[in-house]
Amino acid sequence: MDDCKFCAVVAGDVPSHTVFEDTAVVAFLDARPLFPGHTLVVPRRHVETLTDLPEADVGPFFGRVRRITGAVERAMAAAGSFVAANNRVSQSVPHFHVHVVPRNRKDGLRGFFWPRTRYADDAEAAETAARIRAALG
C-alpha cells in the first residue's frame, strides 16, 4: 500500500530500528515506546487487521511474536511483557501489528487501559456467549 507507514518500514524506505526480519515479518522499535524495548511486529504483507491475515499466516506470525517477546524480556531484563494488538479501533496505523512491551512490577502501567465491567447476570453472559458461538458458524 503506497501510503502505509509500516509498509514503508518493511520496504526499507523509512528508517527504523529493526530488531528482527525474515520473509514473514519485520519487528522494529516503536518510535514512541511505552518503555525502552517496546517493539512492533508487523507482517511483511499489508493486511489491516488480524482478521485480514490469511489463516495460513497466523501460526507463523505468532510464532515470531512469541520468539520476539522472549528476546525483548531477556534483553530488557524485564519480569514479563504486555503483548497486544488493536483491530481497527485505536489502531493508529492501518497495518496489522502486535505490540511487545517489556514489563516490570510497579512500572506505572496499570493493567488494561479501559474500565472493566461485569455481566448483569448469568443469563446475559450466556446470551452473549451464544451470540459469539453463532457468529463462529
C-alpha positions, 0 to 999 in steps of 0.5 A, a space after each residue: 500500500 503506497 501510503 502505509 507507514 509500516 509498509 514503508 518500514 518493511 520496504 526499507 524506505 523509512 528508517 527504523 530500528 529493526 530488531 528482527 526480519 525474515 520473509 514473514 515479518 519485520 519487528 522494529 522499535 516503536 518510535 514512541 515506546 511505552 518503555 525502552 524495548 517496546 517493539 512492533 511486529 508487523 507482517 511483511 504483507 499489508 493486511 489491516 487487521 488480524 482478521 485480514 491475515 490469511 489463516 495460513 499466516 497466523 501460526 507463523 506470525 505468532 510464532 515470531 511474536 512469541 520468539 520476539 517477546 522472549 528476546 525483548 524480556 531477556 534483553 530488557 531484563 524485564 519480569 514479563 511483557 504486555 503483548 497486544 494488538 488493536 483491530 481497527 479501533 485505536 489502531 493508529 496505523 492501518 497495518 496489522 501489528 502486535 505490540 511487545 512491551 517489556 514489563 516490570 512490577 510497579 512500572 506505572 502501567 496499570 493493567 488494561 487501559 479501559 474500565 472493566 465491567 461485569 455481566 448483569 447476570 448469568 443469563 446475559 453472559 450466556 446470551 452473549 456467549 451464544 451470540 459469539 458461538 453463532 457468529 463462529 458458524 
